[in-house]
Amino acid sequence: MTTRTHTGQGLPPRLIELSLENFKVFGPEQRIPIRPITLIFGGNSSGKSSILHALGIASHLAAGGNLDSDVIRIGAQELRLGPD
């Protein structure tokens, strides 16, 4: 998983692209552009939740977290990455 960010003049960095490879349902690398309004839609088992999990991980890492756990806490929410 890699991310690209862009910093506008006087603005905090913002995510502009998410790249996923060998992550959950994604095998070969897939690049997902992130715009001010990004819609994620598709059929069942097409990777929508995987994209959201990857964004949660990126947010967790950007806040200084680590990936030593199957559960990542983002604010008051828990993101479970391990077995159900």
PyMOL Python script that loads the backbone (N, CA, C, O; Angstrom):
from pymol import cmd

cmd.read_pdbstr("""\
ATOM      1  N   MET A   1       0.847  -1.165   0.000  1.00  0.00           N
ATOM      2  CA  MET A   1       0.000   0.000   0.000  1.00  0.00           C
ATOM      3  C   MET A   1       0.891   1.226   0.000  1.00  0.00           C
ATOM      4  O   MET A   1       1.804   1.336   0.818  1.00  0.00           O
ATOM      5  N   THR A   2       0.634   2.133  -0.901  1.00  0.00           N
ATOM      6  CA  THR A   2       1.327   3.417  -0.891  1.00  0.00           C
ATOM      7  C   THR A   2       0.294   4.521  -1.070  1.00  0.00           C
ATOM      8  O   THR A   2      -0.791   4.311  -1.612  1.00  0.00           O
ATOM      9  N   THR A   3       0.665   5.689  -0.599  1.00  0.00           N
ATOM     10  CA  THR A   3      -0.216   6.842  -0.755  1.00  0.00           C
ATOM     11  C   THR A   3       0.588   7.991  -1.326  1.00  0.00           C
ATOM     12  O   THR A   3       1.800   8.073  -1.124  1.00  0.00           O
ATOM     13  N   ARG A   4      -0.088   8.878  -2.039  1.00  0.00           N
ATOM     14  CA  ARG A   4       0.526  10.121  -2.508  1.00  0.00           C
ATOM     15  C   ARG A   4      -0.276  11.262  -1.931  1.00  0.00           C
ATOM     16  O   ARG A   4      -1.504  11.208  -1.861  1.00  0.00           O
ATOM     17  N   THR A   5       0.434  12.301  -1.515  1.00  0.00           N
ATOM     18  CA  THR A   5      -0.242  13.472  -0.963  1.00  0.00           C
ATOM     19  C   THR A   5       0.175  14.709  -1.737  1.00  0.00           C
ATOM     20  O   THR A   5       1.178  14.717  -2.450  1.00  0.00           O
ATOM     21  N   HIS A   6      -0.616  15.740  -1.576  1.00  0.00           N
ATOM     22  CA  HIS A   6      -0.342  17.028  -2.205  1.00  0.00           C
ATOM     23  C   HIS A   6      -0.528  18.104  -1.145  1.00  0.00           C
ATOM     24  O   HIS A   6      -1.498  18.083  -0.388  1.00  0.00           O
ATOM     25  N   THR A   7       0.407  19.038  -1.098  1.00  0.00           N
ATOM     26  CA  THR A   7       0.290  20.139  -0.150  1.00  0.00           C
ATOM     27  C   THR A   7       0.066  21.422  -0.925  1.00  0.00           C
ATOM     28  O   THR A   7       0.937  21.864  -1.675  1.00  0.00           O
ATOM     29  N   GLY A   8      -1.093  22.014  -0.746  1.00  0.00           N
ATOM     30  CA  GLY A   8      -1.380  23.300  -1.364  1.00  0.00           C
ATOM     31  C   GLY A   8      -0.766  24.408  -0.530  1.00  0.00           C
ATOM     32  O   GLY A   8      -0.427  24.207   0.636  1.00  0.00           O
ATOM     33  N   GLN A   9      -0.627  25.555  -1.123  1.00  0.00           N
ATOM     34  CA  GLN A   9      -0.015  26.679  -0.425  1.00  0.00           C
ATOM     35  C   GLN A   9      -0.831  27.042   0.814  1.00  0.00           C
ATOM     36  O   GLN A   9      -1.991  27.439   0.711  1.00  0.00           O
ATOM     37  N   GLY A  10      -0.208  26.900   1.987  1.00  0.00           N
ATOM     38  CA  GLY A  10      -0.865  27.238   3.245  1.00  0.00           C
ATOM     39  C   GLY A  10      -1.896  26.227   3.715  1.00  0.00           C
ATOM     40  O   GLY A  10      -2.588  26.473   4.703  1.00  0.00           O
ATOM     41  N   LEU A  11      -2.016  25.090   3.029  1.00  0.00           N
ATOM     42  CA  LEU A  11      -3.005  24.076   3.398  1.00  0.00           C
ATOM     43  C   LEU A  11      -2.299  22.817   3.891  1.00  0.00           C
ATOM     44  O   LEU A  11      -1.162  22.554   3.500  1.00  0.00           O
ATOM     45  N   PRO A  12      -2.960  22.038   4.745  1.00  0.00           N
ATOM     46  CA  PRO A  12      -2.357  20.772   5.167  1.00  0.00           C
ATOM     47  C   PRO A  12      -2.318  19.792   3.997  1.00  0.00           C
ATOM     48  O   PRO A  12      -3.086  19.938   3.046  1.00  0.00           O
ATOM     49  N   PRO A  13      -1.433  18.798   4.053  1.00  0.00           N
ATOM     50  CA  PRO A  13      -1.376  17.814   2.969  1.00  0.00           C
ATOM     51  C   PRO A  13      -2.699  17.067   2.842  1.00  0.00           C
ATOM     52  O   PRO A  13      -3.392  16.841   3.834  1.00  0.00           O
ATOM     53  N   ARG A  14      -3.039  16.691   1.627  1.00  0.00           N
ATOM     54  CA  ARG A  14      -4.238  15.883   1.414  1.00  0.00           C
ATOM     55  C   ARG A  14      -3.884  14.706   0.517  1.00  0.00           C
ATOM     56  O   ARG A  14      -3.018  14.797  -0.353  1.00  0.00           O
ATOM     57  N   LEU A  15      -4.562  13.625   0.748  1.00  0.00           N
ATOM     58  CA  LEU A  15      -4.349  12.400  -0.017  1.00  0.00           C
ATOM     59  C   LEU A  15      -4.868  12.595  -1.432  1.00  0.00           C
ATOM     60  O   LEU A  15      -5.996  13.049  -1.623  1.00  0.00           O
ATOM     61  N   ILE A  16      -4.039  12.249  -2.442  1.00  0.00           N
ATOM     62  CA  ILE A  16      -4.498  12.367  -3.825  1.00  0.00           C
ATOM     63  C   ILE A  16      -4.525  11.022  -4.548  1.00  0.00           C
ATOM     64  O   ILE A  16      -5.135  10.903  -5.610  1.00  0.00           O
ATOM     65  N   GLU A  17      -3.861   9.999  -3.973  1.00  0.00           N
ATOM     66  CA  GLU A  17      -3.880   8.686  -4.613  1.00  0.00           C
ATOM     67  C   GLU A  17      -3.573   7.596  -3.600  1.00  0.00           C
ATOM     68  O   GLU A  17      -2.740   7.766  -2.710  1.00  0.00           O
ATOM     69  N   LEU A  18      -4.261   6.478  -3.756  1.00  0.00           N
ATOM     70  CA  LEU A  18      -4.025   5.285  -2.948  1.00  0.00           C
ATOM     71  C   LEU A  18      -3.660   4.171  -3.918  1.00  0.00           C
ATOM     72  O   LEU A  18      -4.366   3.945  -4.901  1.00  0.00           O
ATOM     73  N   SER A  19      -2.576   3.484  -3.651  1.00  0.00           N
ATOM     74  CA  SER A  19      -2.133   2.381  -4.489  1.00  0.00           C
ATOM     75  C   SER A  19      -2.129   1.111  -3.649  1.00  0.00           C
ATOM     76  O   SER A  19      -1.469   1.049  -2.612  1.00  0.00           O
ATOM     77  N   LEU A  20      -2.868   0.096  -4.097  1.00  0.00           N
ATOM     78  CA  LEU A  20      -2.976  -1.163  -3.358  1.00  0.00           C
ATOM     79  C   LEU A  20      -2.437  -2.307  -4.197  1.00  0.00           C
ATOM     80  O   LEU A  20      -2.734  -2.416  -5.387  1.00  0.00           O
ATOM     81  N   GLU A  21      -1.637  -3.161  -3.562  1.00  0.00           N
ATOM     82  CA  GLU A  21      -1.104  -4.345  -4.230  1.00  0.00           C
ATOM     83  C   GLU A  21      -0.997  -5.461  -3.199  1.00  0.00           C
ATOM     84  O   GLU A  21      -0.443  -5.255  -2.119  1.00  0.00           O
ATOM     85  N   ASN A  22      -1.521  -6.638  -3.521  1.00  0.00           N
ATOM     86  CA  ASN A  22      -1.509  -7.786  -2.610  1.00  0.00           C
ATOM     87  C   ASN A  22      -2.095  -7.425  -1.248  1.00  0.00           C
ATOM     88  O   ASN A  22      -1.523  -7.760  -0.211  1.00  0.00           O
ATOM     89  N   PHE A  23      -3.218  -6.751  -1.255  1.00  0.00           N
ATOM     90  CA  PHE A  23      -3.912  -6.352  -0.028  1.00  0.00           C
ATOM     91  C   PHE A  23      -5.349  -6.807  -0.135  1.00  0.00           C
ATOM     92  O   PHE A  23      -6.100  -6.339  -0.992  1.00  0.00           O
ATOM     93  N   LYS A  24      -5.729  -7.726   0.742  1.00  0.00           N
ATOM     94  CA  LYS A  24      -7.088  -8.282   0.772  1.00  0.00           C
ATOM     95  C   LYS A  24      -7.487  -8.771  -0.621  1.00  0.00           C
ATOM     96  O   LYS A  24      -6.849  -9.688  -1.138  1.00  0.00           O
ATOM     97  N   VAL A  25      -8.521  -8.192  -1.251  1.00  0.00           N
ATOM     98  CA  VAL A  25      -8.984  -8.685  -2.551  1.00  0.00           C
ATOM     99  C   VAL A  25      -8.133  -8.187  -3.715  1.00  0.00           C
ATOM    100  O   VAL A  25      -8.326  -8.631  -4.847  1.00  0.00           O
ATOM    101  N   PHE A  26      -7.198  -7.278  -3.461  1.00  0.00           N
ATOM    102  CA  PHE A  26      -6.384  -6.707  -4.529  1.00  0.00           C
ATOM    103  C   PHE A  26      -5.116  -7.530  -4.712  1.00  0.00           C
ATOM    104  O   PHE A  26      -4.357  -7.719  -3.761  1.00  0.00           O
ATOM    105  N   GLY A  27      -4.882  -8.015  -5.916  1.00  0.00           N
ATOM    106  CA  GLY A  27      -3.656  -8.739  -6.249  1.00  0.00           C
ATOM    107  C   GLY A  27      -2.692  -7.781  -6.914  1.00  0.00           C
ATOM    108  O   GLY A  27      -1.907  -7.118  -6.236  1.00  0.00           O
ATOM    109  N   PRO A  28      -2.742  -7.700  -8.252  1.00  0.00           N
ATOM    110  CA  PRO A  28      -1.875  -6.746  -8.948  1.00  0.00           C
ATOM    111  C   PRO A  28      -2.193  -5.311  -8.511  1.00  0.00           C
ATOM    112  O   PRO A  28      -3.300  -5.012  -8.064  1.00  0.00           O
ATOM    113  N   GLU A  29      -1.205  -4.442  -8.652  1.00  0.00           N
ATOM    114  CA  GLU A  29      -1.357  -3.065  -8.196  1.00  0.00           C
ATOM    115  C   GLU A  29      -2.552  -2.369  -8.839  1.00  0.00           C
ATOM    116  O   GLU A  29      -2.757  -2.439 -10.050  1.00  0.00           O
ATOM    117  N   GLN A  30      -3.323  -1.706  -8.012  1.00  0.00           N
ATOM    118  CA  GLN A  30      -4.459  -0.893  -8.454  1.00  0.00           C
ATOM    119  C   GLN A  30      -4.261   0.514  -7.891  1.00  0.00           C
ATOM    120  O   GLN A  30      -4.025   0.676  -6.694  1.00  0.00           O
ATOM    121  N   ARG A  31      -4.356   1.517  -8.741  1.00  0.00           N
ATOM    122  CA  ARG A  31      -4.233   2.906  -8.299  1.00  0.00           C
ATOM    123  C   ARG A  31      -5.623   3.520  -8.218  1.00  0.00           C
ATOM    124  O   ARG A  31      -6.420   3.421  -9.151  1.00  0.00           O
ATOM    125  N   ILE A  32      -5.896   4.153  -7.092  1.00  0.00           N
ATOM    126  CA  ILE A  32      -7.210   4.754  -6.857  1.00  0.00           C
ATOM    127  C   ILE A  32      -7.004   6.249  -6.635  1.00  0.00           C
ATOM    128  O   ILE A  32      -6.484   6.654  -5.596  1.00  0.00           O
ATOM    129  N   PRO A  33      -7.409   7.073  -7.607  1.00  0.00           N
ATOM    130  CA  PRO A  33      -7.269   8.510  -7.413  1.00  0.00           C
ATOM    131  C   PRO A  33      -8.270   8.998  -6.365  1.00  0.00           C
ATOM    132  O   PRO A  33      -9.415   8.547  -6.332  1.00  0.00           O
ATOM    133  N   ILE A  34      -7.837   9.907  -5.525  1.00  0.00           N
ATOM    134  CA  ILE A  34      -8.687  10.470  -4.479  1.00  0.00           C
ATOM    135  C   ILE A  34      -8.912  11.938  -4.812  1.00  0.00           C
ATOM    136  O   ILE A  34      -7.957  12.708  -4.915  1.00  0.00           O
ATOM    137  N   ARG A  35     -10.156  12.320  -4.979  1.00  0.00           N
ATOM    138  CA  ARG A  35     -10.521  13.699  -5.300  1.00  0.00           C
ATOM    139  C   ARG A  35     -11.305  14.277  -4.127  1.00  0.00           C
ATOM    140  O   ARG A  35     -11.645  13.548  -3.195  1.00  0.00           O
ATOM    141  N   PRO A  36     -11.598  15.582  -4.162  1.00  0.00           N
ATOM    142  CA  PRO A  36     -12.382  16.154  -3.055  1.00  0.00           C
ATOM    143  C   PRO A  36     -13.689  15.405  -2.800  1.00  0.00           C
ATOM    144  O   PRO A  36     -14.131  15.304  -1.655  1.00  0.00           O
ATOM    145  N   ILE A  37     -14.307  14.883  -3.851  1.00  0.00           N
ATOM    146  CA  ILE A  37     -15.471  14.007  -3.689  1.00  0.00           C
ATOM    147  C   ILE A  37     -15.147  12.724  -4.446  1.00  0.00           C
ATOM    148  O   ILE A  37     -15.014  12.730  -5.670  1.00  0.00           O
ATOM    149  N   THR A  38     -15.023  11.630  -3.710  1.00  0.00           N
ATOM    150  CA  THR A  38     -14.711  10.339  -4.305  1.00  0.00           C
ATOM    151  C   THR A  38     -15.804   9.358  -3.933  1.00  0.00           C
ATOM    152  O   THR A  38     -16.092   9.164  -2.752  1.00  0.00           O
ATOM    153  N   LEU A  39     -16.414   8.741  -4.929  1.00  0.00           N
ATOM    154  CA  LEU A  39     -17.447   7.732  -4.701  1.00  0.00           C
ATOM    155  C   LEU A  39     -16.829   6.352  -4.864  1.00  0.00           C
ATOM    156  O   LEU A  39     -16.090   6.101  -5.816  1.00  0.00           O
ATOM    157  N   ILE A  40     -17.131   5.472  -3.942  1.00  0.00           N
ATOM    158  CA  ILE A  40     -16.658   4.092  -4.008  1.00  0.00           C
ATOM    159  C   ILE A  40     -17.897   3.213  -4.154  1.00  0.00           C
ATOM    160  O   ILE A  40     -18.718   3.120  -3.241  1.00  0.00           O
ATOM    161  N   PHE A  41     -18.020   2.577  -5.304  1.00  0.00           N
ATOM    162  CA  PHE A  41     -19.190   1.727  -5.523  1.00  0.00           C
ATOM    163  C   PHE A  41     -18.773   0.516  -6.341  1.00  0.00           C
ATOM    164  O   PHE A  41     -17.744   0.526  -7.015  1.00  0.00           O
ATOM    165  N   GLY A  42     -19.589  -0.528  -6.269  1.00  0.00           N
ATOM    166  CA  GLY A  42     -19.314  -1.747  -7.015  1.00  0.00           C
ATOM    167  C   GLY A  42     -20.134  -2.885  -6.449  1.00  0.00           C
ATOM    168  O   GLY A  42     -20.848  -2.736  -5.457  1.00  0.00           O
ATOM    169  N   GLY A  43     -20.015  -4.006  -7.095  1.00  0.00           N
ATOM    170  CA  GLY A  43     -20.762  -5.187  -6.681  1.00  0.00           C
ATOM    171  C   GLY A  43     -20.206  -5.784  -5.393  1.00  0.00           C
ATOM    172  O   GLY A  43     -19.186  -5.336  -4.868  1.00  0.00           O
ATOM    173  N   ASN A  44     -20.899  -6.800  -4.900  1.00  0.00           N
ATOM    174  CA  ASN A  44     -20.437  -7.500  -3.703  1.00  0.00           C
ATOM    175  C   ASN A  44     -19.054  -8.085  -3.943  1.00  0.00           C
ATOM    176  O   ASN A  44     -18.761  -8.567  -5.037  1.00  0.00           O
ATOM    177  N   SER A  45     -18.208  -8.045  -2.928  1.00  0.00           N
ATOM    178  CA  SER A  45     -16.854  -8.607  -2.973  1.00  0.00           C
ATOM    179  C   SER A  45     -15.975  -7.972  -4.046  1.00  0.00           C
ATOM    180  O   SER A  45     -15.089  -8.633  -4.588  1.00  0.00           O
ATOM    181  N   SER A  46     -16.207  -6.701  -4.360  1.00  0.00           N
ATOM    182  CA  SER A  46     -15.398  -6.035  -5.377  1.00  0.00           C
ATOM    183  C   SER A  46     -14.267  -5.204  -4.786  1.00  0.00           C
ATOM    184  O   SER A  46     -13.436  -4.684  -5.531  1.00  0.00           O
ATOM    185  N   GLY A  47     -14.217  -5.066  -3.451  1.00  0.00           N
ATOM    186  CA  GLY A  47     -13.101  -4.375  -2.822  1.00  0.00           C
ATOM    187  C   GLY A  47     -13.430  -3.059  -2.146  1.00  0.00           C
ATOM    188  O   GLY A  47     -12.522  -2.356  -1.704  1.00  0.00           O
ATOM    189  N   LYS A  48     -14.701  -2.708  -2.054  1.00  0.00           N
ATOM    190  CA  LYS A  48     -15.080  -1.423  -1.433  1.00  0.00           C
ATOM    191  C   LYS A  48     -14.593  -1.342   0.015  1.00  0.00           C
ATOM    192  O   LYS A  48     -13.975  -0.351   0.404  1.00  0.00           O
ATOM    193  N   SER A  49     -14.863  -2.362   0.802  1.00  0.00           N
ATOM    194  CA  SER A  49     -14.429  -2.363   2.205  1.00  0.00           C
ATOM    195  C   SER A  49     -12.911  -2.413   2.305  1.00  0.00           C
ATOM    196  O   SER A  49     -12.339  -1.825   3.223  1.00  0.00           O
ATOM    197  N   SER A  50     -12.255  -3.093   1.394  1.00  0.00           N
ATOM    198  CA  SER A  50     -10.793  -3.148   1.404  1.00  0.00           C
ATOM    199  C   SER A  50     -10.193  -1.765   1.194  1.00  0.00           C
ATOM    200  O   SER A  50      -9.194  -1.417   1.824  1.00  0.00           O
ATOM    201  N   ILE A  51     -10.793  -0.980   0.318  1.00  0.00           N
ATOM    202  CA  ILE A  51     -10.328   0.395   0.103  1.00  0.00           C
ATOM    203  C   ILE A  51     -10.492   1.201   1.379  1.00  0.00           C
ATOM    204  O   ILE A  51      -9.587   1.942   1.764  1.00  0.00           O
ATOM    205  N   LEU A  52     -11.630   1.068   2.039  1.00  0.00           N
ATOM    206  CA  LEU A  52     -11.857   1.798   3.289  1.00  0.00           C
ATOM    207  C   LEU A  52     -10.892   1.342   4.378  1.00  0.00           C
ATOM    208  O   LEU A  52     -10.413   2.164   5.159  1.00  0.00           O
ATOM    209  N   HIS A  53     -10.601   0.040   4.440  1.00  0.00           N
ATOM    210  CA  HIS A  53      -9.630  -0.459   5.416  1.00  0.00           C
ATOM    211  C   HIS A  53      -8.247   0.128   5.131  1.00  0.00           C
ATOM    212  O   HIS A  53      -7.543   0.529   6.057  1.00  0.00           O
ATOM    213  N   ALA A  54      -7.858   0.179   3.868  1.00  0.00           N
ATOM    214  CA  ALA A  54      -6.555   0.750   3.512  1.00  0.00           C
ATOM    215  C   ALA A  54      -6.486   2.226   3.893  1.00  0.00           C
ATOM    216  O   ALA A  54      -5.455   2.688   4.381  1.00  0.00           O
ATOM    217  N   LEU A  55      -7.562   2.965   3.678  1.00  0.00           N
ATOM    218  CA  LEU A  55      -7.582   4.373   4.088  1.00  0.00           C
ATOM    219  C   LEU A  55      -7.492   4.504   5.600  1.00  0.00           C
ATOM    220  O   LEU A  55      -6.843   5.421   6.103  1.00  0.00           O
ATOM    221  N   GLY A  56      -8.130   3.603   6.329  1.00  0.00           N
ATOM    222  CA  GLY A  56      -8.037   3.603   7.784  1.00  0.00           C
ATOM    223  C   GLY A  56      -6.619   3.325   8.257  1.00  0.00           C
ATOM    224  O   GLY A  56      -6.139   3.952   9.201  1.00  0.00           O
ATOM    225  N   ILE A  57      -5.949   2.382   7.597  1.00  0.00           N
ATOM    226  CA  ILE A  57      -4.564   2.072   7.945  1.00  0.00           C
ATOM    227  C   ILE A  57      -3.675   3.280   7.649  1.00  0.00           C
ATOM    228  O   ILE A  57      -2.827   3.643   8.464  1.00  0.00           O
ATOM    229  N   ALA A  58      -3.868   3.901   6.489  1.00  0.00           N
ATOM    230  CA  ALA A  58      -3.066   5.079   6.136  1.00  0.00           C
ATOM    231  C   ALA A  58      -3.263   6.190   7.165  1.00  0.00           C
ATOM    232  O   ALA A  58      -2.302   6.850   7.560  1.00  0.00           O
ATOM    233  N   SER A  59      -4.492   6.396   7.595  1.00  0.00           N
ATOM    234  CA  SER A  59      -4.778   7.413   8.607  1.00  0.00           C
ATOM    235  C   SER A  59      -4.096   7.070   9.927  1.00  0.00           C
ATOM    236  O   SER A  59      -3.518   7.939  10.581  1.00  0.00           O
ATOM    237  N   HIS A  60      -4.167   5.804  10.310  1.00  0.00           N
ATOM    238  CA  HIS A  60      -3.551   5.325  11.541  1.00  0.00           C
ATOM    239  C   HIS A  60      -2.033   5.550  11.507  1.00  0.00           C
ATOM    240  O   HIS A  60      -1.449   6.036  12.475  1.00  0.00           O
ATOM    241  N   LEU A  61      -1.406   5.194  10.388  1.00  0.00           N
ATOM    242  CA  LEU A  61       0.039   5.363  10.259  1.00  0.00           C
ATOM    243  C   LEU A  61       0.434   6.835  10.241  1.00  0.00           C
ATOM    244  O   LEU A  61       1.449   7.213  10.825  1.00  0.00           O
ATOM    245  N   ALA A  62      -0.363   7.664   9.574  1.00  0.00           N
ATOM    246  CA  ALA A  62      -0.073   9.102   9.521  1.00  0.00           C
ATOM    247  C   ALA A  62      -0.131   9.730  10.906  1.00  0.00           C
ATOM    248  O   ALA A  62       0.549  10.721  11.171  1.00  0.00           O
ATOM    249  N   ALA A  63      -0.945   9.151  11.794  1.00  0.00           N
ATOM    250  CA  ALA A  63      -1.067   9.657  13.167  1.00  0.00           C
ATOM    251  C   ALA A  63       0.007   9.073  14.082  1.00  0.00           C
ATOM    252  O   ALA A  63      -0.008   9.330  15.286  1.00  0.00           O
ATOM    253  N   GLY A  64       0.946   8.285  13.525  1.00  0.00           N
ATOM    254  CA  GLY A  64       2.037   7.733  14.323  1.00  0.00           C
ATOM    255  C   GLY A  64       1.759   6.368  14.906  1.00  0.00           C
ATOM    256  O   GLY A  64       2.505   5.909  15.771  1.00  0.00           O
ATOM    257  N   GLY A  65       0.700   5.702  14.456  1.00  0.00           N
ATOM    258  CA  GLY A  65       0.377   4.373  14.964  1.00  0.00           C
ATOM    259  C   GLY A  65       1.257   3.304  14.338  1.00  0.00           C
ATOM    260  O   GLY A  65       2.033   3.584  13.424  1.00  0.00           O
ATOM    261  N   ASN A  66       1.133   2.071  14.837  1.00  0.00           N
ATOM    262  CA  ASN A  66       1.875   0.951  14.258  1.00  0.00           C
ATOM    263  C   ASN A  66       0.903  -0.131  13.828  1.00  0.00           C
ATOM    264  O   ASN A  66      -0.293  -0.051  14.107  1.00  0.00           O
ATOM    265  N   LEU A  67       1.418  -1.133  13.154  1.00  0.00           N
ATOM    266  CA  LEU A  67       0.559  -2.199  12.620  1.00  0.00           C
ATOM    267  C   LEU A  67       0.807  -3.537  13.312  1.00  0.00           C
ATOM    268  O   LEU A  67       0.695  -4.586  12.678  1.00  0.00           O
ATOM    269  N   ASP A  68       1.137  -3.515  14.588  1.00  0.00           N
ATOM    270  CA  ASP A  68       1.428  -4.747  15.318  1.00  0.00           C
ATOM    271  C   ASP A  68       0.184  -5.453  15.829  1.00  0.00           C
ATOM    272  O   ASP A  68       0.297  -6.449  16.544  1.00  0.00           O
ATOM    273  N   SER A  69      -0.983  -4.970  15.484  1.00  0.00           N
ATOM    274  CA  SER A  69      -2.216  -5.508  16.042  1.00  0.00           C
ATOM    275  C   SER A  69      -3.200  -5.819  14.922  1.00  0.00           C
ATOM    276  O   SER A  69      -3.090  -5.278  13.822  1.00  0.00           O
ATOM    277  N   ASP A  70      -4.161  -6.692  15.207  1.00  0.00           N
ATOM    278  CA  ASP A  70      -5.247  -6.964  14.268  1.00  0.00           C
ATOM    279  C   ASP A  70      -6.354  -5.939  14.396  1.00  0.00           C
ATOM    280  O   ASP A  70      -7.294  -5.942  13.601  1.00  0.00           O
ATOM    281  N   VAL A  71      -6.259  -5.056  15.389  1.00  0.00           N
ATOM    282  CA  VAL A  71      -7.274  -4.027  15.610  1.00  0.00           C
ATOM    283  C   VAL A  71      -6.584  -2.671  15.642  1.00  0.00           C
ATOM    284  O   VAL A  71      -5.645  -2.457  16.408  1.00  0.00           O
ATOM    285  N   ILE A  72      -7.060  -1.763  14.804  1.00  0.00           N
ATOM    286  CA  ILE A  72      -6.543  -0.399  14.771  1.00  0.00           C
ATOM    287  C   ILE A  72      -7.638   0.509  15.284  1.00  0.00           C
ATOM    288  O   ILE A  72      -8.788   0.398  14.861  1.00  0.00           O
ATOM    289  N   ARG A  73      -7.298   1.395  16.181  1.00  0.00           N
ATOM    290  CA  ARG A  73      -8.263   2.350  16.709  1.00  0.00           C
ATOM    291  C   ARG A  73      -8.074   3.683  16.014  1.00  0.00           C
ATOM    292  O   ARG A  73      -6.970   4.225  15.964  1.00  0.00           O
ATOM    293  N   ILE A  74      -9.165   4.202  15.481  1.00  0.00           N
ATOM    294  CA  ILE A  74      -9.170   5.517  14.846  1.00  0.00           C
ATOM    295  C   ILE A  74     -10.234   6.320  15.563  1.00  0.00           C
ATOM    296  O   ILE A  74     -11.428   6.140  15.321  1.00  0.00           O
ATOM    297  N   GLY A  75      -9.804   7.206  16.445  1.00  0.00           N
ATOM    298  CA  GLY A  75     -10.750   7.911  17.301  1.00  0.00           C
ATOM    299  C   GLY A  75     -11.434   6.902  18.201  1.00  0.00           C
ATOM    300  O   GLY A  75     -10.773   6.108  18.870  1.00  0.00           O
ATOM    301  N   ALA A  76     -12.761   6.933  18.217  1.00  0.00           N
ATOM    302  CA  ALA A  76     -13.526   5.997  19.040  1.00  0.00           C
ATOM    303  C   ALA A  76     -13.877   4.721  18.271  1.00  0.00           C
ATOM    304  O   ALA A  76     -14.491   3.812  18.829  1.00  0.00           O
ATOM    305  N   GLN A  77     -13.493   4.648  16.999  1.00  0.00           N
ATOM    306  CA  GLN A  77     -13.849   3.499  16.170  1.00  0.00           C
ATOM    307  C   GLN A  77     -12.739   2.463  16.158  1.00  0.00           C
ATOM    308  O   GLN A  77     -11.563   2.802  16.296  1.00  0.00           O
ATOM    309  N   GLU A  78     -13.113   1.195  15.990  1.00  0.00           N
ATOM    310  CA  GLU A  78     -12.153   0.104  15.839  1.00  0.00           C
ATOM    311  C   GLU A  78     -12.243  -0.436  14.424  1.00  0.00           C
ATOM    312  O   GLU A  78     -13.333  -0.656  13.897  1.00  0.00           O
ATOM    313  N   LEU A  79     -11.090  -0.646  13.821  1.00  0.00           N
ATOM    314  CA  LEU A  79     -11.006  -1.280  12.504  1.00  0.00           C
ATOM    315  C   LEU A  79     -10.340  -2.624  12.696  1.00  0.00           C
ATOM    316  O   LEU A  79      -9.154  -2.692  13.019  1.00  0.00           O
ATOM    317  N   ARG A  80     -11.088  -3.689  12.502  1.00  0.00           N
ATOM    318  CA  ARG A  80     -10.565  -5.042  12.699  1.00  0.00           C
ATOM    319  C   ARG A  80     -10.004  -5.555  11.380  1.00  0.00           C
ATOM    320  O   ARG A  80     -10.715  -5.638  10.378  1.00  0.00           O
ATOM    321  N   LEU A  81      -8.701  -5.902  11.394  1.00  0.00           N
ATOM    322  CA  LEU A  81      -8.032  -6.361  10.202  1.00  0.00           C
ATOM    323  C   LEU A  81      -7.731  -7.850  10.220  1.00  0.00           C
ATOM    324  O   LEU A  81      -7.419  -8.442   9.186  1.00  0.00           O
ATOM    325  N   GLY A  82      -7.824  -8.442  11.381  1.00  0.00           N
ATOM    326  CA  GLY A  82      -7.510  -9.863  11.516  1.00  0.00           C
ATOM    327  C   GLY A  82      -8.690 -10.737  11.155  1.00  0.00           C
ATOM    328  O   GLY A  82      -9.688 -10.259  10.616  1.00  0.00           O
ATOM    329  N   PRO A  83      -8.575 -12.009  11.451  1.00  0.00           N
ATOM    330  CA  PRO A  83      -9.676 -12.936  11.188  1.00  0.00           C
ATOM    331  C   PRO A  83     -10.947 -12.511  11.929  1.00  0.00           C
ATOM    332  O   PRO A  83     -10.882 -11.938  13.016  1.00  0.00           O
ATOM    333  N   ASP A  84     -12.076 -12.794  11.337  1.00  0.00           N
ATOM    334  CA  ASP A  84     -13.364 -12.392  11.933  1.00  0.00           C
ATOM    335  C   ASP A  84     -13.627 -13.070  13.238  1.00  0.00           C
ATOM    336  O   ASP A  84     -14.664 -12.835  13.857  1.00  0.00           O
TER     337      ASP A  84
END
""", "prot")
cmd.dss("prot")
cmd.show_as("cartoon", "prot")
cmd.util.cbc("prot")
cmd.orient("prot")
